[in-house]
Amino acid sequence: MLWSDPDDEAPEEMRATQAMLRRAGVLLAVAMLVAMFAAGLR
């Protein structure tokens, strides 16, 4: 990971936060693609 911490499992809430951020990033990327596609169609 970016920060220096021991190699054990990340805390539960940190893992949930990372999963949520990843999901938000994927959603944002898909939304951008759809927006660019829609703008290209006009």
N, C-alpha and C positions, 0 to 999 in steps of 0.2 A: 504494500500500500504506500501511499504518499508519505504518511507520517511514520515515524519510527516507534513501533510498539512490538511487544513479543509476538511470536508466531502462533499463539493460540487463537481459538475462534473469536471472531468479532462479537461484541455484545449484540443481543437480540435486536434492540432498537436501532443500532447502527446498521445492521443487516437489512432491517425493514426500510430504513431511510434510503439506503443505497438502492434497494429494489424499486422503491417509489421514484427515485431520481432517474433510474434507468428507464422505467416505464414512461415517465414524463418526457425524457429525451427522445424516446422512440416515437411517442405521440406527436411531439413537436416536429420531428423530421418528416413524419408522414403528412402532417398538416401542411408543412412548407411545400412538399412535393405536390400535393393536391392543389394548393393555391397557385403554384407556378404552372401546373398543367391547365388549370381553369383560366389563368391569365393568358396562356398561350393559345387557348381555343378561341378567344375573342378577337 
